[in-house]
Amino acid sequence: MRYYFDTVDPSGSRRDGVGVDCPSDNSARRLARKALGEMFSESLNEGDETYEVLVRNNSGATVFAGTLAYRRD
């Protein structure tokens, strides 16, 4: 099944129009959690930042919504 990974990071939001094939909802969720970590690790972390991933399936139903928030105190 095809899944679409919409993202939000400090540079803006992007709606995935291409998608990725995953064998199951759980596989797509795992990939989304990994993507959140990668988005954060690749940032400059210069202040408070929020990262979001929303995963949709072929029919447009949300199968995962995750947020990673970083606060620099």
N, C-alpha and C positions, 0 to 999 in steps of 0.2 A: 504494500500500500504506500501511497505517496503522502508525505508530510511536508508542511510548509512552516518555516521557522522565521517568524517576524521578530525583529530585535529593536531595542532602544538602548542607546548608550549616550555618553556626554556629547557626541557629535551629531546626534539626531536619531530618527527612527527610519526603519526600512521594512517594507512589506515584501516577503519572499514570493516571487512569482514563478520560481523554477521548482523548488522542492527537492526532497531527498527520499529515495526509497528505503523504507525500514520494514522489517518483518512483522512488527507489532507495535501497539501503543507504548508498551514498556520500553522497547528499544528506542523509540523516538524520545521518550522522557529521559532516558539515560543520556542520549546525545545532546539534549537541551541542557541538562545539568552540566555536562562537560563543556558545552559552548559558553555557559555563563562564567565558568572558571577561566576559560581561555580569554574571554573578552576582558575580564578584570586583570589577568596577569599581563596582558599586552598593553594596558593603559599606562599613562604616566603617573597616575595616582597623585595629582597635585592638589587635591581637595576632596570635598564630599562628592561622591559619584554614585549613580544608580544605574544598574544594568538590568534589562528585562528580556525575557524570551517568551514568546507565545507560540505554541505549536498547534497547527490546525491540520485536520485530516482532509482527505479528498472531498468530503461533503461539507467542509467548513466548520465542523464541530471542534471546539477547543479540547485538546487532550492533555495539555500541560500549560501552566502559566507560572513562571518563576521570576523572582526578583532577587538581586544581590545588591545590597546597599553598603557602601563604604563611607565611614565617617572618619575624618582625620581630626583628631582632637589635639 
